[in-house]
Amino acid sequence: MTDIYVDGDACPVREEVFRVADRLGLGVFVVSNGSRPIRPSGRPNVRMVTVAATPDAADDWIAEHITGRDVCVTADIPLASRCLAKGARALAPTGRVWTGDNIGNALAGRDVSRHLRELGIATSGPAPLSKQDRSRFLSALDTVGQAARRGKAG
């Protein structure tokens, strides 16, 4: 069975994930370190997983449990890379689908931005999620979720 793993602490599209999962009959794991309270969804196909409040604990849990037939929703580029390495699919809340072809450049850009911040140079953070981003995300999750259910290569 295909499941959706949500990097839950700062995920702005949880409700959208729940709607798509309900429609496609998929399970959902919302993984959080408990730093921000997340209200349980009340849906039988959604499980809330709380991990230790240590750096990367949620990422580590997801990377350990995800399989090649699953989908990860995360804005965390290194986590997306780890999921892709296990054969899973990954997408960002903006609807960007992470692939082997684009994850390397994203990781490199993230490292450059981190280095610039270490040098004291201000970098811009992610833009607020727009209605177009939410729409793009819903479409991408539907497409990726259906492909995962059918066992098609990501």
C-alpha positions in Angstrom: 0.0 0.0 0.0 1.1 3.5 -0.7 1.5 6.0 2.1 2.2 9.7 2.3 4.7 10.9 4.8 4.4 14.5 5.8 7.2 16.4 7.4 4.7 17.9 9.7 6.3 20.6 11.9 6.0 23.4 9.3 3.9 21.9 6.6 1.4 24.4 5.3 -0.5 21.9 3.1 -1.6 19.2 5.6 -5.3 19.7 4.9 -4.6 19.4 1.1 -2.7 16.1 1.8 -5.6 14.8 3.8 -8.1 15.5 1.0 -6.0 13.9 -1.7 -5.2 10.9 0.6 -9.0 10.4 1.3 -9.8 10.5 -2.4 -7.1 8.1 -3.4 -7.4 5.8 -0.4 -3.9 6.4 0.9 -2.5 6.3 4.4 -0.8 9.4 5.9 1.9 9.7 8.5 2.3 13.2 9.9 5.7 13.2 11.6 6.5 16.0 14.1 8.9 16.6 16.9 6.2 18.2 18.9 7.7 21.7 18.8 4.5 23.0 17.3 1.2 21.5 18.4 -0.6 19.8 15.5 -4.3 19.0 15.9 -5.1 15.4 15.0 -7.1 15.1 11.9 -9.7 12.6 13.2 -9.4 10.7 9.9 -8.9 6.9 10.2 -6.2 6.9 7.5 -4.0 9.6 9.2 -1.6 8.7 11.9 0.2 11.4 14.0 3.8 10.4 14.9 5.7 12.4 17.5 9.4 11.9 17.6 12.1 13.3 19.9 12.6 17.0 19.9 16.1 16.7 18.5 17.4 18.1 15.2 16.4 16.0 12.3 14.5 13.4 14.3 11.4 13.7 12.1 13.5 13.5 9.0 15.3 10.5 10.3 12.0 8.7 11.2 10.6 9.4 7.7 13.8 8.3 5.9 13.8 5.1 8.0 10.2 4.2 7.3 9.5 5.4 3.8 9.6 2.8 0.9 9.8 3.0 -2.8 6.0 3.0 -3.2 5.5 6.0 -0.9 5.4 9.8 -1.2 7.1 12.4 1.0 5.8 15.9 1.3 8.5 18.2 2.6 10.2 21.6 2.0 13.4 20.0 3.4 15.7 19.4 0.4 18.0 17.0 2.2 15.0 14.9 3.4 13.6 14.9 -0.1 17.0 13.6 -1.4 17.1 10.9 1.2 13.6 9.8 0.2 14.5 9.7 -3.5 17.6 7.6 -2.6 15.1 5.0 -1.2 13.1 5.0 -4.4 10.2 7.1 -3.0 8.7 10.1 -4.5 9.0 13.6 -2.9 7.4 16.9 -3.5 7.5 20.3 -1.9 4.4 22.2 -0.6 4.7 24.5 -3.6 4.0 21.6 -5.9 7.6 21.1 -7.0 8.2 17.5 -7.7 11.7 16.4 -6.6 13.5 14.1 -9.0 17.0 12.7 -9.4 17.5 15.3 -12.2 16.7 18.4 -10.0 17.6 17.5 -6.4 21.4 17.9 -6.9 21.0 21.5 -8.0 18.6 22.2 -5.2 21.0 20.8 -2.6 23.9 22.8 -4.1 21.8 26.0 -4.0 20.9 25.3 -0.4 24.6 24.9 0.5 25.5 28.2 -1.2 22.7 30.0 0.7 23.9 28.5 4.0 27.5 29.6 3.2 26.4 33.1 2.4 24.5 33.3 5.7 27.5 32.1 7.5 29.5 35.0 5.9 26.8 37.4 7.2 25.2 38.0 3.8 21.4 38.1 4.0 19.5 35.6 1.9 15.8 35.5 1.3 13.8 32.8 2.8 11.0 31.0 1.1 8.2 33.1 -0.2 4.8 32.7 1.5 2.6 30.0 -0.1 0.3 31.4 -2.7 -3.1 30.2 -4.0 -1.3 29.1 -7.2 1.2 27.1 -5.1 -1.6 25.3 -3.3 -3.3 24.5 -6.6 0.0 23.3 -8.1 0.6 21.2 -5.0 -2.9 19.6 -5.2 -2.4 18.7 -8.8 1.2 17.4 -8.3 0.2 15.3 -5.2 -2.7 13.8 -7.1 -0.5 12.9 -10.0 2.3 11.5 -7.9 -0.1 9.7 -5.5 -1.8 8.0 -8.4 1.5 7.0 -10.0 2.7 5.6 -6.7 -0.5 3.6 -6.2 0.0 2.1 -9.7 3.6 1.3 -8.9 4.9 3.5 -11.8 8.4 4.7 -11.6 8.8 8.1 -10.0 
